[in-house]
Amino acid sequence: MKDGHRLIVNIGALLDGPGSAERGRLVAGGAALADGRGATEGDIVAFCDEAEVVICLGQCPFTARVFESLPRLELLMQCTVGFDRVDLPAATRHGVLVANSPRFCLEEVSDQAAMLLLACARRLPHQVDGVRRHGWNRAAVVDGIGPVRRLRGRTLGFVAFGKTARLTAEKLAGFQMRYLVYDPYLTAEAVRPWNVQLVALDDLCRQSDFVSMHALLNSETRRLFGAAQFRAMKPTAYFVNTSRGGTVDEAALIQALREGWIAGAGLDVLAEEPPHPDNPLLTLPNVLLTPHTAGLGDDAMTDNRQQSVEEVLRFLGGQWPTTLVNPEVKAQARARGLRDG
């Protein structure tokens, strides 16, 4: 509490620039706002030691040590879809509510997934590199591109089929590919509107010409895709990842790309970000790499700003967040007297 207001520490760029209006809404709702940093545990503890609410846009390490060190914290508003760097059990033990932004950048990430898939299919990196090296020498460029196969009739396999994967499927529907899905939490009835077939992960790997990773990172999905899966894929197949790098055994992916188990990859995420300068994925010719920019977009930020601030205002008004990801915390929450909206 600061001068009768609830202290909120903002980490990241959510309230920068156009976000000034949302800052005003928070102040009008009873908040005292401060800006902080969250690159390390030490940063978070230093800047948020008196915070009752933290708004975080970014992948910051909210570990057990951090929650132990923030005795006033009642709500962490994690303004991303994924929350894999938040120790949820520790947050729950300490009575801290954790909410996320499950609708953030769905359009943008699905656009990027479709873009990477199309770029791989058309071997865009080879085409661009060929022009840079040979100029307008069609024969030389074509010679370096390798085989290019049309998309119609090919098979696209989705690993997890949540909101982003479903939008990707909708956007690619015009190419008339066959869709396979591995998602142990879904039924055939649930995915019927998207005309997909649920299969085992091994079957998806063997049959797909493209595999698109969309799983959230957690204990069940960490390194879900490894050597066995890459070896099962066709040597002409491509792997696309716009979810989290940790869902993949990166050493196995590098080996698969180097040894030709698969044709190539389109990656927006890596296991370590930023990657070590010696990471082979930075230089392999059959990799198209973007630096975790799939969620980038002015519209996405506008939506996220509004949705995240609405959740915080709901909390300040005495209501449970609607996007609570640890609902089991309710019985022991530090925040008292909250009600359903």
C-alpha positions in Angstrom: 0.0 0.0 0.0 1.4 3.4 -0.9 -0.4 6.6 0.1 -3.6 4.6 0.3 -3.1 3.0 -3.1 -2.3 -0.5 -4.1 1.3 -0.7 -5.3 1.6 -2.2 -8.8 5.0 -2.7 -10.4 5.1 -2.9 -14.1 7.8 -5.0 -15.8 8.2 -4.8 -19.5 6.8 -2.6 -22.3 3.1 -3.2 -21.8 2.3 0.3 -20.5 4.9 2.2 -22.6 3.9 4.7 -25.3 0.3 4.1 -26.2 -0.1 2.4 -22.8 -0.2 5.8 -21.0 -4.0 5.7 -21.2 -4.1 2.3 -19.5 -1.8 3.7 -16.8 -4.4 6.3 -16.1 -7.1 3.7 -15.8 -5.0 1.8 -13.2 -4.4 5.0 -11.2 -8.1 5.8 -11.3 -8.8 2.3 -10.1 -6.7 2.7 -7.0 -3.2 1.8 -8.1 0.2 3.5 -7.4 2.3 2.6 -10.4 6.1 2.0 -10.5 8.2 0.5 -13.3 10.7 -2.3 -12.6 13.0 -4.8 -14.2 12.8 -8.6 -14.3 15.8 -10.0 -16.2 17.0 -11.9 -13.1 15.6 -13.1 -9.8 17.5 -10.3 -8.1 15.9 -7.6 -10.3 12.4 -8.8 -9.5 13.1 -9.0 -5.7 14.7 -5.5 -5.7 12.0 -3.8 -7.7 8.9 -5.6 -6.4 9.7 -6.0 -2.7 6.7 -3.9 -1.7 4.4 -4.7 -4.7 0.9 -6.1 -4.2 0.5 -6.6 -7.9 3.1 -7.2 -10.6 2.3 -6.8 -14.3 4.9 -8.6 -16.4 5.2 -8.6 -20.1 8.1 -10.9 -20.9 9.7 -14.2 -19.8 10.9 -13.3 -16.3 12.0 -15.8 -13.7 9.3 -15.9 -11.1 10.9 -18.7 -9.1 10.3 -20.1 -5.6 13.0 -17.8 -4.3 11.2 -14.8 -5.8 7.8 -15.7 -4.3 9.4 -16.3 -0.9 11.0 -12.9 -1.1 7.8 -10.9 -2.0 5.6 -11.2 1.1 3.2 -8.5 0.0 2.5 -9.9 -3.5 -1.1 -10.9 -4.1 -1.4 -11.1 -7.9 1.1 -11.7 -10.7 -0.4 -10.6 -14.0 1.7 -12.5 -16.6 0.8 -10.8 -19.8 1.7 -13.7 -22.1 0.0 -16.9 -23.2 2.7 -19.1 -21.8 3.8 -18.9 -18.2 6.5 -21.6 -18.1 8.9 -19.3 -16.2 6.5 -18.9 -13.4 6.8 -21.5 -10.6 3.1 -22.1 -10.2 3.3 -24.5 -7.2 5.5 -22.0 -5.4 3.1 -19.2 -6.2 0.2 -21.3 -4.9 2.1 -22.2 -1.7 2.6 -18.5 -1.0 -1.0 -17.6 -1.8 -0.2 -15.6 -4.9 -2.7 -15.5 -7.7 -1.3 -15.9 -11.2 -3.3 -14.8 -14.3 -2.2 -14.9 -17.9 -3.3 -13.4 -21.2 -4.6 -16.5 -23.2 -5.8 -14.4 -26.1 -2.6 -12.4 -26.6 -1.2 -12.4 -30.1 -3.2 -15.5 -31.3 -3.6 -13.9 -34.7 0.0 -12.9 -35.0 1.5 -16.2 -33.9 -0.8 -18.1 -36.3 0.2 -15.7 -39.1 3.9 -16.4 -38.3 3.4 -20.2 -38.1 1.7 -20.1 -41.6 4.5 -17.8 -42.9 7.3 -20.1 -41.7 5.6 -23.1 -43.1 5.1 -21.5 -46.5 8.6 -20.2 -46.5 10.0 -23.6 -45.8 7.8 -25.2 -48.5 9.0 -22.7 -51.1 12.5 -22.9 -49.7 12.6 -19.1 -49.3 15.9 -18.9 -47.4 17.6 -20.7 -50.3 16.0 -18.4 -52.8 17.0 -15.2 -51.0 20.5 -16.5 -50.3 20.9 -17.5 -54.0 20.0 -14.0 -55.2 22.4 -12.4 -52.7 25.3 -14.7 -53.9 24.5 -14.9 -57.6 22.4 -11.9 -58.4 19.7 -12.3 -61.1 21.2 -15.6 -62.3 18.2 -17.9 -62.4 20.1 -21.0 -63.3 22.6 -20.6 -60.4 19.8 -19.8 -57.9 17.6 -22.7 -59.0 20.6 -25.0 -58.8 21.0 -24.2 -55.1 17.3 -24.3 -54.1 16.8 -28.0 -54.2 13.4 -29.8 -54.6 10.3 -27.7 -54.2 6.9 -29.5 -53.9 3.4 -28.0 -54.0 1.4 -27.8 -50.8 -1.9 -29.1 -52.1 -2.4 -32.7 -51.0 0.4 -32.6 -48.4 0.0 -33.5 -44.8 0.4 -31.0 -41.9 0.6 -32.3 -38.4 -0.2 -30.1 -35.4 1.4 -31.0 -32.1 -1.3 -29.6 -29.7 -4.4 -28.0 -31.1 -5.3 -25.1 -29.0 -6.4 -21.6 -30.2 -3.3 -20.7 -32.1 -3.1 -24.0 -33.9 -6.7 -23.8 -34.9 -6.3 -20.3 -36.3 -3.3 -21.6 -38.3 -5.4 -24.4 -39.7 -8.1 -22.0 -40.7 -5.7 -19.7 -42.4 -4.0 -22.5 -44.4 -7.3 -24.1 -45.4 -7.1 -22.8 -48.9 -4.0 -24.9 -49.6 -6.2 -28.0 -49.2 -3.7 -30.0 -47.1 -4.6 -32.9 -44.9 -4.5 -32.1 -41.2 -3.3 -34.5 -38.4 -3.4 -33.6 -34.7 -1.6 -35.0 -31.7 -3.3 -33.7 -28.6 -4.1 -36.2 -25.8 -6.5 -33.8 -24.2 -8.9 -33.6 -27.1 -11.6 -35.8 -28.6 -12.5 -36.3 -32.2 -15.8 -34.5 -31.5 -14.0 -31.4 -30.1 -11.9 -30.9 -33.2 -14.5 -31.9 -35.8 -15.1 -28.3 -37.0 -11.5 -28.1 -38.2 -11.6 -31.3 -40.3 -8.6 -32.8 -38.5 -7.7 -36.4 -37.6 -6.5 -37.2 -34.1 -3.5 -39.6 -34.2 -0.6 -40.8 -32.0 2.5 -38.7 -32.0 4.5 -41.4 -33.8 1.9 -41.6 -36.6 1.9 -37.9 -36.9 5.6 -37.8 -37.4 5.7 -40.6 -39.9 2.9 -39.2 -42.1 3.4 -35.4 -42.0 5.1 -33.3 -44.6 5.1 -30.5 -42.1 5.0 -30.6 -38.3 3.9 -27.4 -36.5 4.6 -27.3 -32.7 2.0 -25.4 -30.6 2.3 -27.0 -27.2 2.6 -24.9 -24.1 5.8 -25.7 -22.2 5.3 -27.6 -18.9 6.6 -30.7 -17.3 4.6 -32.9 -19.7 5.8 -31.2 -22.9 9.4 -30.4 -22.1 11.5 -32.1 -24.8 8.3 -33.7 -26.1 9.9 -33.7 -29.5 13.2 -35.5 -29.6 15.4 -37.9 -31.6 12.8 -40.6 -31.9 10.3 -38.1 -33.3 12.7 -36.5 -35.8 13.9 -39.9 -37.0 10.3 -40.9 -37.6 9.8 -37.9 -39.9 10.2 -38.0 -43.6 13.6 -36.7 -44.9 11.5 -34.3 -47.1 9.6 -33.0 -44.1 9.9 -29.6 -42.2 9.5 -28.8 -38.6 8.0 -25.4 -37.5 8.0 -24.1 -33.9 6.2 -21.0 -32.7 5.5 -22.1 -29.2 8.5 -22.6 -26.9 12.0 -23.9 -27.6 11.9 -26.1 -24.6 9.3 -28.4 -26.1 12.1 -29.7 -28.4 15.3 -31.6 -27.7 17.5 -29.0 -29.4 20.5 -31.3 -29.7 18.3 -33.8 -31.5 16.9 -31.1 -33.8 20.4 -30.0 -34.7 21.5 -33.5 -35.5 18.3 -34.1 -37.6 19.1 -31.0 -39.6 22.7 -31.7 -40.1 22.3 -35.4 -41.0 19.2 -35.0 -43.2 16.7 -36.7 -41.1 14.4 -33.8 -42.0 14.6 -31.3 -44.8 14.6 -28.1 -42.7 13.0 -26.1 -39.9 11.3 -22.7 -39.4 11.9 -21.6 -35.8 10.7 -18.6 -33.8 11.8 -20.0 -30.5 14.9 -21.7 -29.1 15.7 -23.5 -25.9 18.0 -20.7 -24.7 17.1 -17.1 -25.6 19.2 -15.3 -26.6 21.1 -18.3 -28.0 24.8 -18.8 -27.5 26.7 -17.4 -30.5 28.0 -20.9 -31.3 24.5 -22.4 -31.5 24.5 -24.2 -34.9 20.9 -23.2 -35.5 22.1 -19.7 -36.2 24.1 -20.8 -39.3 22.6 -24.0 -40.6 21.5 -23.4 -44.2 18.2 -25.4 -43.8 17.0 -23.3 -40.9 14.8 -20.2 -41.1 15.1 -18.4 -37.8 13.1 -15.5 -36.4 14.0 -14.1 -32.9 10.9 -14.9 -30.9 9.0 -12.2 -32.9 5.9 -14.2 -33.8 3.7 -12.3 -31.3 4.9 -8.9 -32.6 2.2 -6.5 -33.7 0.6 -3.2 -32.9 -2.9 -4.7 -32.8 -1.7 -7.5 -30.5 -0.2 -5.0 -28.0 -3.3 -2.9 -28.0 -5.5 -5.9 -27.2 -3.1 -7.3 -24.6 -2.8 -3.9 -22.9 -6.6 -3.6 -22.6 -7.2 -7.2 -21.6 -4.4 -7.3 -19.0 -5.4 -4.0 -17.4 -9.0 -5.2 -17.3 -7.9 -8.2 -15.3 -5.9 -6.1 -12.8 -8.8 -3.7 -12.4 -11.1 -6.6 -11.8 -8.8 -7.7 -9.0 -8.6 -4.2 -7.5 -12.3 -4.2 -7.6 -12.5 -7.3 -5.4 -13.1 -10.0 -8.1 -11.2 -13.1 -9.0 -9.3 -12.8 -12.3 -11.0 -14.6 -15.1 -7.7 -15.9 -16.5 -6.5 -17.4 -13.2 -4.1 -20.3 -14.0 -3.7 -21.6 -10.5 -7.3 -21.7 -9.3 -6.3 -24.1 -6.4 -4.8 -21.0 -4.7 -8.3 -19.6 -3.9 -8.4 -21.5 -0.6 -5.2 -19.9 0.7 -4.9 -16.7 -1.3 -3.3 -13.7 0.4 -6.0 -11.5 -1.2 -9.1 -11.8 0.9 -12.8 -11.2 0.2 -12.6 -11.7 -3.6 -15.8 -12.7 -5.3 -16.8 -14.1 -8.7 -17.7 -11.4 -11.2 
